Amino acid sequence: MSVKDIQDQLATLSLEDRRQLTAFLVSLRHQELAGYKESLAAKIDDTNETNWISLEEFDRRVSA
């Protein structure tokens, strides 16, 4: 299957499916970045609420 074939199929996905695919692709990219797991773990373990974002803000950021 060519990249063009994949692109054509992706164009038919719903907005929700495209958002899920985007999140998946971003997670794949982050797995390749050195130190990403440690950085993500530190963010997850952060108990300072001033560093947190709402689900709505997260959606806005990844949908932009």
Rosetta silent file (secondary structure, phi, psi, omega in degrees, C-alpha in Angstrom):
SEQUENCE: MSVKDIQDQLATLSLEDRRQLTAFLVSLRHQELAGYKESLAAKIDDTNETNWISLEEFDRRVSA
SCORE:     score description
SCORE:     0.000 S_00000001
   1 L     0.000  133.885 -178.611    0.000    0.000    0.000 S_00000001
   2 L   -87.353  164.747  175.730    1.400    3.398   -0.946 S_00000001
   3 H   -60.771  -39.025  178.317    1.384    6.548    1.153 S_00000001
   4 H   -60.538  -42.057  177.591   -1.092    8.017   -1.347 S_00000001
   5 H   -61.202  -43.281  179.426   -3.438    5.050   -0.764 S_00000001
   6 H   -63.939  -44.785  178.730   -3.204    5.593    2.982 S_00000001
   7 H   -59.918  -41.985  179.039   -3.860    9.321    2.586 S_00000001
   8 H   -61.851  -41.000  179.357   -6.914    8.635    0.448 S_00000001
   9 H   -69.456  -39.286 -179.946   -8.306    6.276    3.082 S_00000001
  10 H   -64.454  -32.736 -179.923   -7.553    8.699    5.905 S_00000001
  11 L   -62.230  -19.838 -178.775   -9.461   11.451    4.120 S_00000001
  12 L   -91.159   -5.483 -177.646  -12.648    9.422    4.597 S_00000001
  13 L   -72.172  153.435  174.676  -12.294    9.149    8.393 S_00000001
  14 L   -71.850  164.822  178.539  -14.564   11.002   10.778 S_00000001
  15 H   -57.517  -44.877  179.937  -13.203   13.890   12.823 S_00000001
  16 H   -61.937  -43.275  178.424  -13.085   11.710   15.948 S_00000001
  17 H   -64.627  -37.723  177.814  -11.193    8.959   14.125 S_00000001
  18 H   -66.840  -37.746  177.010   -8.714   11.514   12.755 S_00000001
  19 H   -63.574  -42.948  178.435   -8.166   12.893   16.261 S_00000001
  20 H   -64.460  -41.128  177.924   -7.457    9.403   17.563 S_00000001
  21 H   -63.652  -42.268  178.171   -5.087    8.765   14.682 S_00000001
  22 H   -60.266  -45.666  178.584   -3.308   12.062   15.341 S_00000001
  23 H   -60.860  -40.554  178.226   -2.840   11.155   18.993 S_00000001
  24 H   -63.006  -46.446 -179.441   -1.482    7.759   17.966 S_00000001
  25 H   -64.859  -39.091  177.041    0.985    9.275   15.491 S_00000001
  26 H   -63.634  -42.257  179.376    2.148   11.834   18.039 S_00000001
  27 H   -63.759  -36.734  176.036    2.707    9.052   20.575 S_00000001
  28 H   -63.484  -43.184  179.707    4.776    7.125   18.027 S_00000001
  29 H   -62.574  -42.972 -178.331    6.891   10.205   17.365 S_00000001
  30 H   -66.211  -29.975  178.230    7.430   10.809   21.061 S_00000001
  31 H   -63.910  -24.919 -178.682    8.599    7.235   21.563 S_00000001
  32 H   -85.242  -14.718 -176.680   11.490    8.025   19.228 S_00000001
  33 L   -82.716  132.133  179.319   12.588   11.118   21.152 S_00000001
  34 L   -63.337  133.765  176.563   15.424   10.659   23.634 S_00000001
  35 L    77.570    2.782 -175.689   14.330   11.221   27.213 S_00000001
  36 H   -64.660  -42.756 -178.110   10.657   11.463   26.348 S_00000001
  37 H   -60.621  -41.865  179.292    9.538    8.718   28.717 S_00000001
  38 H   -65.492  -41.671  179.063   11.336   10.355   31.624 S_00000001
  39 H   -64.055  -43.742  179.186    9.916   13.754   30.742 S_00000001
  40 H   -65.094  -41.241  178.790    6.393   12.355   30.446 S_00000001
  41 H   -61.027  -41.452  178.870    6.732   10.486   33.750 S_00000001
  42 H   -63.618  -38.903  178.944    7.792   13.712   35.482 S_00000001
  43 H   -67.957  -40.358  179.455    4.753   15.509   34.053 S_00000001
  44 H   -65.039  -38.415 -177.520    2.412   12.715   35.131 S_00000001
  45 H   -80.162   -7.437 -177.930    3.880   12.714   38.632 S_00000001
  46 L   -66.197  118.996 -179.237    3.605   16.520   38.959 S_00000001
  47 L   -97.495    2.688  179.258    1.236   17.273   41.841 S_00000001
  48 L   -82.123  107.366 -175.331    1.325   21.050   41.326 S_00000001
  49 H   -61.161  -21.785  179.094   -2.156   21.874   40.014 S_00000001
  50 H   -69.245  -15.021  178.407   -0.931   25.126   38.440 S_00000001
  51 H   -95.340   -1.446 -177.935    0.901   22.964   35.867 S_00000001
  52 L   -88.204  156.005  172.610   -2.213   20.992   34.911 S_00000001
  53 L  -125.129  156.286  178.484   -4.499   21.690   31.956 S_00000001
  54 L   -76.694  164.416  175.612   -8.148   20.810   31.496 S_00000001
  55 H   -61.756  -34.944  179.159   -9.335   18.201   29.015 S_00000001
  56 H   -64.947  -41.864  179.410  -10.835   21.028   26.987 S_00000001
  57 H   -67.291  -39.515  177.495   -7.479   22.826   26.823 S_00000001
  58 H   -60.871  -46.772  179.054   -5.753   19.575   25.864 S_00000001
  59 H   -59.967  -41.646  178.866   -8.278   19.011   23.080 S_00000001
  60 H   -61.810  -42.507 -178.164   -7.781   22.592   21.855 S_00000001
  61 H   -67.037  -42.430 -176.788   -4.009   22.120   21.761 S_00000001
  62 H   -82.466  -14.998 -179.928   -4.023   18.809   19.891 S_00000001
  63 H   -92.405  -10.929 -176.447   -6.782   19.905   17.519 S_00000001
  64 L   -71.083    0.000    0.000   -5.048   23.072   16.407 S_00000001
